[in-house]
């Protein structure tokens, strides 16, 4: 009887050990922000109020919104729709031409992880601001459809500042520090991705401008975090090593 049970007992013990050891590993691999949201710059405390309906700045916002509508049926307008994506995969693809290299999570796994963690940290800095200002989005105010209907909402009053823009500008700043050889091209791409939000009617120009300021503040704060700086160096080394193969 003992000889019959022994293999079963050993097998069960091995499974238990493998499972118990594997679980902490999975948890350790889960992406997290570098800093807690309360450690990031609070955009509510340093951003100005968005323009009111009777401010001259709102006339500028409205004019840029109208100009964006005129190019929605162009190639630039179609690209603006694609820029509604905020996945790491799409962002790497979007910045690839600027860096003259094929960026993918498969070819640059650590860079992909680093970018995601960085822009999530930056995005956390404006969460309170969106809830605080509760600004209507352009398509809500003007009661007009957008080319991204699946993202529309009647009750989503979170136009200021732009969440998409803070992600894209943060990525642009990170990639510039990793590949300064293409700094102008990278920054131009990051700028265009922010402008895409005005073209599709999800943000005013002032929303986008405020988000770029918030992203720059977040980049500066993360630059003072030792863990972030350490990973920046690792991401830069991976890029330099792999770009020799993929470029």
C-alpha positions in Angstrom: 0.0 0.0 0.0 2.8 2.4 0.9 4.7 1.7 -2.4 1.5 2.5 -4.3 0.9 5.8 -2.5 4.5 7.0 -2.6 4.6 8.1 -6.3 1.3 9.9 -5.8 2.5 11.7 -2.7 5.8 12.8 -4.4 3.9 14.0 -7.5 1.5 16.1 -5.3 4.4 17.6 -3.4 6.2 18.6 -6.6 3.1 20.2 -8.0 2.6 22.1 -4.7 6.2 23.4 -4.7 6.1 24.4 -8.3 2.8 26.2 -7.9 3.8 28.0 -4.7 7.0 29.1 -6.2 5.5 30.3 -9.5 2.8 32.4 -8.0 5.1 35.0 -6.4 7.0 35.2 -9.7 3.8 36.2 -11.6 3.0 38.8 -9.0 6.5 40.2 -9.2 6.2 40.5 -13.0 3.0 42.5 -12.9 3.7 46.1 -14.2 3.3 48.8 -11.6 3.9 52.5 -11.5 7.2 53.7 -10.2 5.7 56.2 -7.8 2.4 56.3 -6.0 -0.1 58.8 -7.4 0.3 61.0 -4.4 4.0 61.2 -5.0 3.5 62.5 -8.6 2.9 66.2 -9.3 -0.7 67.0 -8.7 -1.9 68.8 -11.8 -4.8 70.3 -10.0 -2.4 72.4 -8.0 -0.3 73.8 -10.9 -2.5 73.9 -14.0 -4.6 77.0 -14.7 -8.4 76.6 -15.0 -9.5 75.7 -18.5 -10.9 78.6 -20.6 -14.5 79.6 -19.8 -17.1 79.9 -22.5 -16.8 83.7 -22.6 -12.9 83.7 -22.6 -11.0 84.7 -25.8 -9.0 81.5 -25.3 -12.3 79.5 -25.8 -12.7 81.2 -29.2 -9.3 79.8 -30.1 -10.2 76.4 -28.8 -13.4 76.5 -30.9 -11.6 77.6 -34.0 -9.1 74.8 -33.8 -11.9 72.3 -33.2 -13.6 73.6 -36.4 -10.4 73.4 -38.4 -9.9 69.8 -37.2 -13.3 68.8 -38.6 -12.3 70.0 -42.0 -9.5 67.5 -42.3 -11.2 64.4 -40.8 -11.7 62.9 -44.3 -8.0 63.3 -45.2 -5.1 61.0 -44.6 -4.2 63.1 -41.5 -7.7 62.7 -40.2 -7.5 58.9 -40.6 -4.2 58.9 -38.7 -5.9 60.9 -35.9 -8.4 58.2 -35.5 -5.7 55.6 -35.3 -4.0 57.8 -32.6 -7.0 57.1 -30.4 -5.2 53.9 -29.4 -3.1 54.1 -26.2 -1.6 50.6 -26.3 2.2 50.2 -26.0 2.2 48.2 -29.2 0.6 51.0 -31.2 2.8 53.7 -29.6 6.0 51.9 -30.5 4.7 51.4 -34.0 3.8 55.1 -34.2 7.2 56.3 -33.2 9.1 53.7 -35.3 9.4 55.9 -38.5 10.8 58.8 -36.4 13.5 56.6 -34.9 14.2 54.7 -38.2 13.8 51.3 -36.5 11.0 48.8 -36.1 9.9 49.1 -32.5 7.9 46.2 -31.2 7.4 44.7 -27.7 8.8 41.5 -29.1 12.1 43.1 -30.2 12.3 45.6 -27.3 10.5 43.9 -24.4 12.1 45.9 -21.6 11.5 49.2 -23.4 7.9 48.3 -23.9 7.5 47.6 -20.2 9.3 50.8 -19.3 7.2 53.0 -21.6 4.0 51.5 -20.2 5.0 52.1 -16.6 6.2 55.6 -17.4 3.1 56.8 -19.1 0.9 55.2 -16.5 2.7 57.1 -13.8 2.3 60.3 -15.8 -1.4 59.7 -16.4 -1.9 59.3 -12.6 -0.9 62.9 -12.1 -3.9 64.2 -13.9 -6.6 61.9 -12.6 -7.6 64.3 -9.8 -7.5 67.3 -12.3 -10.0 65.6 -14.7 -12.4 65.1 -11.8 -11.8 68.5 -10.4 -12.3 70.6 -13.6 -15.1 68.4 -15.1 -14.8 70.0 -18.5 -17.2 69.1 -21.3 -15.5 67.6 -24.3 -15.9 69.4 -27.7 -18.2 66.9 -29.2 -20.5 67.1 -26.1 -20.6 70.9 -26.1 -21.2 71.2 -29.9 -23.4 68.1 -29.9 -21.7 66.7 -32.9 -20.5 63.1 -33.8 -16.8 62.2 -33.9 -14.9 59.7 -36.1 -14.4 57.6 -33.0 -18.0 56.9 -31.9 -17.1 53.9 -29.8 -15.2 56.2 -27.4 -18.0 58.8 -27.0 -20.0 59.2 -23.8 -22.7 61.6 -22.8 -21.5 61.8 -19.2 -17.7 61.7 -19.6 -16.8 65.3 -18.6 -13.1 64.7 -18.4 -11.8 66.8 -21.3 -9.2 68.8 -19.3 -6.4 67.9 -19.4 -6.0 65.3 -22.2 -5.2 61.8 -21.0 -4.1 60.6 -24.5 -1.7 63.6 -24.9 0.0 63.1 -21.5 0.7 59.5 -22.5 2.1 60.4 -25.9 4.1 63.3 -24.8 5.6 61.3 -21.9 6.6 58.6 -24.4 8.1 61.2 -26.7 10.2 62.6 -23.9 11.4 59.1 -22.8 12.2 58.1 -26.4 14.1 61.3 -26.9 16.3 60.6 -23.9 16.9 57.1 -25.3 17.5 58.1 -28.9 18.7 61.7 -29.0 19.9 61.2 -32.5 16.3 61.5 -33.7 15.1 64.0 -31.1 13.3 66.4 -33.4 11.5 63.6 -35.3 10.4 61.9 -32.0 9.1 65.2 -30.5 7.3 66.1 -33.7 5.5 62.7 -33.7 4.6 63.2 -30.0 3.3 66.6 -30.8 1.2 65.4 -33.7 -0.4 62.6 -31.6 -1.6 65.3 -29.2 -3.0 67.4 -32.0 -4.9 64.3 -33.2 -7.2 64.7 -30.2 -8.4 68.1 -31.4 -9.0 66.7 -34.9 -11.3 63.9 -33.7 -13.1 66.3 -31.4 -12.3 64.7 -28.1 -10.2 67.6 -26.7 -9.7 71.3 -27.1 -6.3 72.8 -27.8 -6.1 74.0 -24.2 -6.7 70.4 -23.0 -3.8 69.2 -25.1 -1.4 72.1 -24.1 -2.1 71.5 -20.4 -1.4 67.8 -20.8 2.0 68.5 -22.4 2.8 70.6 -19.4 1.7 67.9 -17.0 3.7 65.3 -18.9 6.8 67.4 -18.7 6.3 67.8 -14.9 5.9 64.1 -14.5 9.0 63.4 -16.5 11.0 65.7 -14.2 9.6 64.1 -11.1 10.4 60.6 -12.4 13.9 61.7 -13.2 14.4 62.1 -9.5 13.3 58.5 -8.8 16.3 56.1 -8.6 14.3 53.1 -9.7 13.1 55.0 -12.8 16.5 56.2 -13.7 18.0 52.7 -13.3 15.3 51.3 -15.7 15.9 54.2 -18.1 19.5 53.1 -18.4 18.5 49.5 -19.0 16.0 50.6 -21.7 18.6 52.7 -23.4 21.1 49.8 -23.4 18.5 47.4 -24.8 17.6 50.0 -27.6 21.3 50.5 -28.5 22.0 46.8 -28.6 18.9 45.7 -30.5 18.7 48.6 -32.9 22.0 47.5 -34.4 20.1 44.3 -35.5 16.7 45.8 -36.3 17.6 49.0 -38.0 
